[in-house]
């Protein structure tokens, strides 16, 4: 079973090797993270209004 970042998993983002910054309504992911899935519905439910991703790979996006 794959080990995803537990904190980001709460926000609907399944990722490995992520450097992150999580603030009240903003999530930042950077430096060569491997993002298996981003679930925008979960992000909205958690009140996230901004998502910043730099130098990372994204495989699946769910709206």
PyMOL Python script that loads the backbone (N, CA, C, O; Angstrom):
from pymol import cmd

cmd.read_pdbstr("""\
ATOM      1  N   UNK A   1       0.838  -1.186   0.000  1.00  0.00           N
ATOM      2  CA  UNK A   1       0.000   0.000   0.000  1.00  0.00           C
ATOM      3  C   UNK A   1       0.883   1.249   0.000  1.00  0.00           C
ATOM      4  O   UNK A   1       1.902   1.303   0.689  1.00  0.00           O
ATOM      5  N   UNK A   2       0.488   2.223  -0.761  1.00  0.00           N
ATOM      6  CA  UNK A   2       1.279   3.436  -0.881  1.00  0.00           C
ATOM      7  C   UNK A   2       1.092   4.320   0.346  1.00  0.00           C
ATOM      8  O   UNK A   2      -0.004   4.400   0.901  1.00  0.00           O
ATOM      9  N   UNK A   3       2.163   4.980   0.765  1.00  0.00           N
ATOM     10  CA  UNK A   3       2.119   5.909   1.882  1.00  0.00           C
ATOM     11  C   UNK A   3       2.013   7.326   1.358  1.00  0.00           C
ATOM     12  O   UNK A   3       2.967   7.864   0.796  1.00  0.00           O
ATOM     13  N   UNK A   4       0.849   7.928   1.544  1.00  0.00           N
ATOM     14  CA  UNK A   4       0.637   9.306   1.133  1.00  0.00           C
ATOM     15  C   UNK A   4       0.799  10.221   2.341  1.00  0.00           C
ATOM     16  O   UNK A   4       0.691   9.782   3.486  1.00  0.00           O
ATOM     17  N   UNK A   5       1.055  11.481   2.074  1.00  0.00           N
ATOM     18  CA  UNK A   5       1.163  12.487   3.121  1.00  0.00           C
ATOM     19  C   UNK A   5      -0.182  12.576   3.855  1.00  0.00           C
ATOM     20  O   UNK A   5      -1.200  12.902   3.244  1.00  0.00           O
ATOM     21  N   UNK A   6      -0.186  12.289   5.155  1.00  0.00           N
ATOM     22  CA  UNK A   6      -1.435  12.215   5.930  1.00  0.00           C
ATOM     23  C   UNK A   6      -2.129  13.569   6.040  1.00  0.00           C
ATOM     24  O   UNK A   6      -3.355  13.633   5.955  1.00  0.00           O
ATOM     25  N   UNK A   7      -1.379  14.644   6.225  1.00  0.00           N
ATOM     26  CA  UNK A   7      -1.982  15.976   6.362  1.00  0.00           C
ATOM     27  C   UNK A   7      -2.673  16.400   5.066  1.00  0.00           C
ATOM     28  O   UNK A   7      -3.804  16.884   5.097  1.00  0.00           O
ATOM     29  N   UNK A   8      -1.996  16.222   3.927  1.00  0.00           N
ATOM     30  CA  UNK A   8      -2.595  16.601   2.648  1.00  0.00           C
ATOM     31  C   UNK A   8      -3.753  15.686   2.270  1.00  0.00           C
ATOM     32  O   UNK A   8      -4.683  16.108   1.583  1.00  0.00           O
ATOM     33  N   UNK A   9      -3.698  14.451   2.712  1.00  0.00           N
ATOM     34  CA  UNK A   9      -4.777  13.500   2.423  1.00  0.00           C
ATOM     35  C   UNK A   9      -6.107  14.002   2.999  1.00  0.00           C
ATOM     36  O   UNK A   9      -7.164  13.749   2.421  1.00  0.00           O
ATOM     37  N   UNK A  10      -6.062  14.705   4.126  1.00  0.00           N
ATOM     38  CA  UNK A  10      -7.270  15.281   4.730  1.00  0.00           C
ATOM     39  C   UNK A  10      -7.923  16.318   3.815  1.00  0.00           C
ATOM     40  O   UNK A  10      -9.122  16.577   3.919  1.00  0.00           O
ATOM     41  N   UNK A  11      -7.132  16.907   2.922  1.00  0.00           N
ATOM     42  CA  UNK A  11      -7.620  17.933   2.004  1.00  0.00           C
ATOM     43  C   UNK A  11      -7.936  17.373   0.612  1.00  0.00           C
ATOM     44  O   UNK A  11      -8.197  18.138  -0.317  1.00  0.00           O
ATOM     45  N   UNK A  12      -7.915  16.051   0.466  1.00  0.00           N
ATOM     46  CA  UNK A  12      -8.243  15.438  -0.818  1.00  0.00           C
ATOM     47  C   UNK A  12      -7.078  15.401  -1.789  1.00  0.00           C
ATOM     48  O   UNK A  12      -7.277  15.249  -2.995  1.00  0.00           O
ATOM     49  N   UNK A  13      -5.853  15.539  -1.269  1.00  0.00           N
ATOM     50  CA  UNK A  13      -4.662  15.520  -2.115  1.00  0.00           C
ATOM     51  C   UNK A  13      -3.818  14.314  -1.714  1.00  0.00           C
ATOM     52  O   UNK A  13      -3.305  14.251  -0.597  1.00  0.00           O
ATOM     53  N   UNK A  14      -3.679  13.360  -2.632  1.00  0.00           N
ATOM     54  CA  UNK A  14      -2.852  12.181  -2.378  1.00  0.00           C
ATOM     55  C   UNK A  14      -1.492  12.422  -3.010  1.00  0.00           C
ATOM     56  O   UNK A  14      -1.365  12.464  -4.234  1.00  0.00           O
ATOM     57  N   UNK A  15      -0.481  12.578  -2.174  1.00  0.00           N
ATOM     58  CA  UNK A  15       0.837  12.932  -2.678  1.00  0.00           C
ATOM     59  C   UNK A  15       1.951  12.275  -1.875  1.00  0.00           C
ATOM     60  O   UNK A  15       1.783  11.911  -0.711  1.00  0.00           O
ATOM     61  N   UNK A  16       3.089  12.136  -2.537  1.00  0.00           N
ATOM     62  CA  UNK A  16       4.307  11.637  -1.902  1.00  0.00           C
ATOM     63  C   UNK A  16       5.417  12.646  -2.155  1.00  0.00           C
ATOM     64  O   UNK A  16       5.377  13.393  -3.133  1.00  0.00           O
ATOM     65  N   UNK A  17       6.396  12.662  -1.281  1.00  0.00           N
ATOM     66  CA  UNK A  17       7.584  13.515  -1.415  1.00  0.00           C
ATOM     67  C   UNK A  17       7.243  15.001  -1.457  1.00  0.00           C
ATOM     68  O   UNK A  17       7.933  15.773  -2.122  1.00  0.00           O
ATOM     69  N   UNK A  18       6.202  15.403  -0.765  1.00  0.00           N
ATOM     70  CA  UNK A  18       5.752  16.795  -0.867  1.00  0.00           C
ATOM     71  C   UNK A  18       6.334  17.662   0.240  1.00  0.00           C
ATOM     72  O   UNK A  18       6.320  17.297   1.415  1.00  0.00           O
ATOM     73  N   UNK A  19       6.841  18.811  -0.165  1.00  0.00           N
ATOM     74  CA  UNK A  19       7.085  19.884   0.784  1.00  0.00           C
ATOM     75  C   UNK A  19       5.840  20.737   0.696  1.00  0.00           C
ATOM     76  O   UNK A  19       5.361  21.028  -0.400  1.00  0.00           O
ATOM     77  N   UNK A  20       5.310  21.139   1.835  1.00  0.00           N
ATOM     78  CA  UNK A  20       4.005  21.795   1.818  1.00  0.00           C
ATOM     79  C   UNK A  20       3.934  22.924   2.829  1.00  0.00           C
ATOM     80  O   UNK A  20       4.718  23.011   3.774  1.00  0.00           O
ATOM     81  N   UNK A  21       2.962  23.779   2.584  1.00  0.00           N
ATOM     82  CA  UNK A  21       2.597  24.842   3.506  1.00  0.00           C
ATOM     83  C   UNK A  21       1.077  24.881   3.502  1.00  0.00           C
ATOM     84  O   UNK A  21       0.453  25.044   2.454  1.00  0.00           O
ATOM     85  N   UNK A  22       0.487  24.729   4.683  1.00  0.00           N
ATOM     86  CA  UNK A  22      -0.967  24.744   4.788  1.00  0.00           C
ATOM     87  C   UNK A  22      -1.363  25.887   5.713  1.00  0.00           C
ATOM     88  O   UNK A  22      -0.960  25.939   6.875  1.00  0.00           O
ATOM     89  N   UNK A  23      -2.156  26.792   5.175  1.00  0.00           N
ATOM     90  CA  UNK A  23      -2.640  27.931   5.941  1.00  0.00           C
ATOM     91  C   UNK A  23      -4.159  27.851   6.015  1.00  0.00           C
ATOM     92  O   UNK A  23      -4.743  26.868   5.559  1.00  0.00           O
ATOM     93  N   UNK A  24      -4.800  28.851   6.574  1.00  0.00           N
ATOM     94  CA  UNK A  24      -6.248  28.834   6.802  1.00  0.00           C
ATOM     95  C   UNK A  24      -7.045  28.477   5.547  1.00  0.00           C
ATOM     96  O   UNK A  24      -7.884  27.578   5.586  1.00  0.00           O
ATOM     97  N   UNK A  25      -6.794  29.167   4.442  1.00  0.00           N
ATOM     98  CA  UNK A  25      -7.559  28.922   3.214  1.00  0.00           C
ATOM     99  C   UNK A  25      -6.657  28.715   2.000  1.00  0.00           C
ATOM    100  O   UNK A  25      -7.067  28.961   0.866  1.00  0.00           O
ATOM    101  N   UNK A  26      -5.421  28.260   2.245  1.00  0.00           N
ATOM    102  CA  UNK A  26      -4.440  28.134   1.166  1.00  0.00           C
ATOM    103  C   UNK A  26      -3.550  26.909   1.397  1.00  0.00           C
ATOM    104  O   UNK A  26      -3.098  26.653   2.513  1.00  0.00           O
ATOM    105  N   UNK A  27      -3.311  26.160   0.319  1.00  0.00           N
ATOM    106  CA  UNK A  27      -2.383  25.028   0.359  1.00  0.00           C
ATOM    107  C   UNK A  27      -1.325  25.259  -0.707  1.00  0.00           C
ATOM    108  O   UNK A  27      -1.645  25.588  -1.850  1.00  0.00           O
ATOM    109  N   UNK A  28      -0.052  25.085  -0.325  1.00  0.00           N
ATOM    110  CA  UNK A  28       1.059  25.190  -1.274  1.00  0.00           C
ATOM    111  C   UNK A  28       1.825  23.871  -1.259  1.00  0.00           C
ATOM    112  O   UNK A  28       2.133  23.326  -0.199  1.00  0.00           O
ATOM    113  N   UNK A  29       2.124  23.369  -2.457  1.00  0.00           N
ATOM    114  CA  UNK A  29       2.901  22.140  -2.622  1.00  0.00           C
ATOM    115  C   UNK A  29       4.027  22.452  -3.593  1.00  0.00           C
ATOM    116  O   UNK A  29       3.797  23.043  -4.649  1.00  0.00           O
ATOM    117  N   UNK A  30       5.255  22.054  -3.234  1.00  0.00           N
ATOM    118  CA  UNK A  30       6.379  22.407  -4.094  1.00  0.00           C
ATOM    119  C   UNK A  30       7.513  21.386  -3.994  1.00  0.00           C
ATOM    120  O   UNK A  30       7.511  20.497  -3.143  1.00  0.00           O
ATOM    121  N   UNK A  31       8.474  21.550  -4.892  1.00  0.00           N
ATOM    122  CA  UNK A  31       9.718  20.772  -4.943  1.00  0.00           C
ATOM    123  C   UNK A  31       9.538  19.291  -5.250  1.00  0.00           C
ATOM    124  O   UNK A  31       9.760  18.429  -4.399  1.00  0.00           O
ATOM    125  N   UNK A  32       9.138  19.020  -6.469  1.00  0.00           N
ATOM    126  CA  UNK A  32       9.130  17.663  -7.015  1.00  0.00           C
ATOM    127  C   UNK A  32       8.205  16.685  -6.299  1.00  0.00           C
ATOM    128  O   UNK A  32       8.548  15.515  -6.130  1.00  0.00           O
ATOM    129  N   UNK A  33       7.050  17.153  -5.885  1.00  0.00           N
ATOM    130  CA  UNK A  33       6.060  16.251  -5.293  1.00  0.00           C
ATOM    131  C   UNK A  33       5.449  15.393  -6.397  1.00  0.00           C
ATOM    132  O   UNK A  33       5.330  15.825  -7.544  1.00  0.00           O
ATOM    133  N   UNK A  34       5.071  14.193  -6.037  1.00  0.00           N
ATOM    134  CA  UNK A  34       4.344  13.312  -6.948  1.00  0.00           C
ATOM    135  C   UNK A  34       2.906  13.290  -6.443  1.00  0.00           C
ATOM    136  O   UNK A  34       2.617  12.709  -5.397  1.00  0.00           O
ATOM    137  N   UNK A  35       2.003  13.928  -7.195  1.00  0.00           N
ATOM    138  CA  UNK A  35       0.614  14.061  -6.776  1.00  0.00           C
ATOM    139  C   UNK A  35      -0.224  13.057  -7.559  1.00  0.00           C
ATOM    140  O   UNK A  35      -0.427  13.199  -8.765  1.00  0.00           O
ATOM    141  N   UNK A  36      -0.703  12.045  -6.851  1.00  0.00           N
ATOM    142  CA  UNK A  36      -1.518  11.004  -7.481  1.00  0.00           C
ATOM    143  C   UNK A  36      -2.908  11.544  -7.822  1.00  0.00           C
ATOM    144  O   UNK A  36      -3.405  11.320  -8.926  1.00  0.00           O
ATOM    145  N   UNK A  37      -3.538  12.254  -6.879  1.00  0.00           N
ATOM    146  CA  UNK A  37      -4.897  12.756  -7.082  1.00  0.00           C
ATOM    147  C   UNK A  37      -5.109  14.061  -6.329  1.00  0.00           C
ATOM    148  O   UNK A  37      -4.618  14.239  -5.214  1.00  0.00           O
ATOM    149  N   UNK A  38      -5.850  14.974  -6.958  1.00  0.00           N
ATOM    150  CA  UNK A  38      -6.350  16.173  -6.287  1.00  0.00           C
ATOM    151  C   UNK A  38      -7.864  16.141  -6.418  1.00  0.00           C
ATOM    152  O   UNK A  38      -8.394  16.060  -7.527  1.00  0.00           O
ATOM    153  N   UNK A  39      -8.561  16.204  -5.292  1.00  0.00           N
ATOM    154  CA  UNK A  39     -10.020  16.202  -5.287  1.00  0.00           C
ATOM    155  C   UNK A  39     -10.494  17.610  -4.921  1.00  0.00           C
ATOM    156  O   UNK A  39     -10.427  18.007  -3.757  1.00  0.00           O
ATOM    157  N   UNK A  40     -10.971  18.360  -5.913  1.00  0.00           N
ATOM    158  CA  UNK A  40     -11.364  19.747  -5.685  1.00  0.00           C
ATOM    159  C   UNK A  40     -12.607  19.861  -4.805  1.00  0.00           C
ATOM    160  O   UNK A  40     -12.766  20.856  -4.098  1.00  0.00           O
ATOM    161  N   UNK A  41     -13.479  18.874  -4.835  1.00  0.00           N
ATOM    162  CA  UNK A  41     -14.668  18.913  -3.971  1.00  0.00           C
ATOM    163  C   UNK A  41     -14.247  18.916  -2.499  1.00  0.00           C
ATOM    164  O   UNK A  41     -14.785  19.678  -1.696  1.00  0.00           O
ATOM    165  N   UNK A  42     -13.290  18.064  -2.152  1.00  0.00           N
ATOM    166  CA  UNK A  42     -12.802  18.006  -0.776  1.00  0.00           C
ATOM    167  C   UNK A  42     -12.115  19.311  -0.393  1.00  0.00           C
ATOM    168  O   UNK A  42     -12.293  19.799   0.724  1.00  0.00           O
ATOM    169  N   UNK A  43     -11.332  19.880  -1.304  1.00  0.00           N
ATOM    170  CA  UNK A  43     -10.692  21.170  -1.027  1.00  0.00           C
ATOM    171  C   UNK A  43     -11.735  22.240  -0.721  1.00  0.00           C
ATOM    172  O   UNK A  43     -11.570  23.018   0.219  1.00  0.00           O
ATOM    173  N   UNK A  44     -12.800  22.284  -1.506  1.00  0.00           N
ATOM    174  CA  UNK A  44     -13.866  23.261  -1.280  1.00  0.00           C
ATOM    175  C   UNK A  44     -14.554  23.025   0.062  1.00  0.00           C
ATOM    176  O   UNK A  44     -14.841  23.977   0.788  1.00  0.00           O
ATOM    177  N   UNK A  45     -14.817  21.774   0.390  1.00  0.00           N
ATOM    178  CA  UNK A  45     -15.464  21.449   1.667  1.00  0.00           C
ATOM    179  C   UNK A  45     -14.612  21.886   2.852  1.00  0.00           C
ATOM    180  O   UNK A  45     -15.148  22.252   3.898  1.00  0.00           O
ATOM    181  N   UNK A  46     -13.293  21.851   2.699  1.00  0.00           N
ATOM    182  CA  UNK A  46     -12.370  22.258   3.763  1.00  0.00           C
ATOM    183  C   UNK A  46     -12.137  23.767   3.778  1.00  0.00           C
ATOM    184  O   UNK A  46     -11.418  24.269   4.642  1.00  0.00           O
ATOM    185  N   UNK A  47     -12.732  24.495   2.835  1.00  0.00           N
ATOM    186  CA  UNK A  47     -12.613  25.948   2.807  1.00  0.00           C
ATOM    187  C   UNK A  47     -11.355  26.473   2.142  1.00  0.00           C
ATOM    188  O   UNK A  47     -10.989  27.631   2.343  1.00  0.00           O
ATOM    189  N   UNK A  48     -10.684  25.639   1.351  1.00  0.00           N
ATOM    190  CA  UNK A  48      -9.469  26.064   0.656  1.00  0.00           C
ATOM    191  C   UNK A  48      -9.859  26.878  -0.571  1.00  0.00           C
ATOM    192  O   UNK A  48     -10.624  26.414  -1.416  1.00  0.00           O
ATOM    193  N   UNK A  49      -9.328  28.092  -0.663  1.00  0.00           N
ATOM    194  CA  UNK A  49      -9.638  28.981  -1.783  1.00  0.00           C
ATOM    195  C   UNK A  49      -8.475  29.106  -2.759  1.00  0.00           C
ATOM    196  O   UNK A  49      -8.670  29.487  -3.914  1.00  0.00           O
ATOM    197  N   UNK A  50      -7.260  28.786  -2.298  1.00  0.00           N
ATOM    198  CA  UNK A  50      -6.084  28.886  -3.164  1.00  0.00           C
ATOM    199  C   UNK A  50      -5.263  27.607  -3.071  1.00  0.00           C
ATOM    200  O   UNK A  50      -5.021  27.083  -1.984  1.00  0.00           O
ATOM    201  N   UNK A  51      -4.839  27.114  -4.230  1.00  0.00           N
ATOM    202  CA  UNK A  51      -3.966  25.949  -4.311  1.00  0.00           C
ATOM    203  C   UNK A  51      -2.798  26.318  -5.205  1.00  0.00           C
ATOM    204  O   UNK A  51      -2.981  26.614  -6.386  1.00  0.00           O
ATOM    205  N   UNK A  52      -1.594  26.302  -4.643  1.00  0.00           N
ATOM    206  CA  UNK A  52      -0.385  26.632  -5.396  1.00  0.00           C
ATOM    207  C   UNK A  52       0.463  25.368  -5.512  1.00  0.00           C
ATOM    208  O   UNK A  52       0.776  24.728  -4.508  1.00  0.00           O
ATOM    209  N   UNK A  53       0.832  25.013  -6.746  1.00  0.00           N
ATOM    210  CA  UNK A  53       1.664  23.838  -6.985  1.00  0.00           C
ATOM    211  C   UNK A  53       2.819  24.259  -7.880  1.00  0.00           C
ATOM    212  O   UNK A  53       2.611  24.850  -8.940  1.00  0.00           O
ATOM    213  N   UNK A  54       4.047  23.948  -7.446  1.00  0.00           N
ATOM    214  CA  UNK A  54       5.234  24.289  -8.232  1.00  0.00           C
ATOM    215  C   UNK A  54       6.115  23.055  -8.390  1.00  0.00           C
ATOM    216  O   UNK A  54       6.302  22.283  -7.450  1.00  0.00           O
ATOM    217  N   UNK A  55       6.648  22.886  -9.590  1.00  0.00           N
ATOM    218  CA  UNK A  55       7.623  21.832  -9.892  1.00  0.00           C
ATOM    219  C   UNK A  55       7.183  20.460  -9.390  1.00  0.00           C
ATOM    220  O   UNK A  55       7.938  19.778  -8.696  1.00  0.00           O
ATOM    221  N   UNK A  56       5.969  20.058  -9.740  1.00  0.00           N
ATOM    222  CA  UNK A  56       5.423  18.779  -9.301  1.00  0.00           C
ATOM    223  C   UNK A  56       4.648  18.123 -10.435  1.00  0.00           C
ATOM    224  O   UNK A  56       4.240  18.782 -11.391  1.00  0.00           O
ATOM    225  N   UNK A  57       4.452  16.816 -10.313  1.00  0.00           N
ATOM    226  CA  UNK A  57       3.680  16.067 -11.300  1.00  0.00           C
ATOM    227  C   UNK A  57       2.301  15.767 -10.735  1.00  0.00           C
ATOM    228  O   UNK A  57       2.171  15.372  -9.576  1.00  0.00           O
ATOM    229  N   UNK A  58       1.257  15.956 -11.563  1.00  0.00           N
ATOM    230  CA  UNK A  58      -0.116  15.652 -11.162  1.00  0.00           C
ATOM    231  C   UNK A  58      -0.654  14.597 -12.126  1.00  0.00           C
ATOM    232  O   UNK A  58      -0.608  14.776 -13.343  1.00  0.00           O
ATOM    233  N   UNK A  59      -1.168  13.486 -11.568  1.00  0.00           N
ATOM    234  CA  UNK A  59      -1.664  12.405 -12.410  1.00  0.00           C
ATOM    235  C   UNK A  59      -3.180  12.414 -12.591  1.00  0.00           C
ATOM    236  O   UNK A  59      -3.659  12.095 -13.680  1.00  0.00           O
ATOM    237  N   UNK A  60      -3.950  12.768 -11.562  1.00  0.00           N
ATOM    238  CA  UNK A  60      -5.414  12.754 -11.649  1.00  0.00           C
ATOM    239  C   UNK A  60      -5.997  13.977 -10.953  1.00  0.00           C
ATOM    240  O   UNK A  60      -5.547  14.367  -9.876  1.00  0.00           O
ATOM    241  N   UNK A  61      -7.011  14.580 -11.587  1.00  0.00           N
ATOM    242  CA  UNK A  61      -7.732  15.699 -10.988  1.00  0.00           C
ATOM    243  C   UNK A  61      -9.212  15.345 -10.990  1.00  0.00           C
ATOM    244  O   UNK A  61      -9.770  14.972 -12.022  1.00  0.00           O
ATOM    245  N   UNK A  62      -9.847  15.466  -9.820  1.00  0.00           N
ATOM    246  CA  UNK A  62     -11.268  15.171  -9.671  1.00  0.00           C
ATOM    247  C   UNK A  62     -11.991  16.471  -9.357  1.00  0.00           C
ATOM    248  O   UNK A  62     -11.638  17.171  -8.408  1.00  0.00           O
ATOM    249  N   UNK A  63     -13.020  16.798 -10.171  1.00  0.00           N
ATOM    250  CA  UNK A  63     -13.792  18.029  -9.957  1.00  0.00           C
ATOM    251  C   UNK A  63     -15.110  17.725  -9.302  1.00  0.00           C
ATOM    252  O   UNK A  63     -15.895  18.637  -9.043  1.00  0.00           O
TER     253      UNK A  63
END
""", "prot")
cmd.dss("prot")
cmd.show_as("cartoon", "prot")
cmd.util.cbc("prot")
cmd.orient("prot")
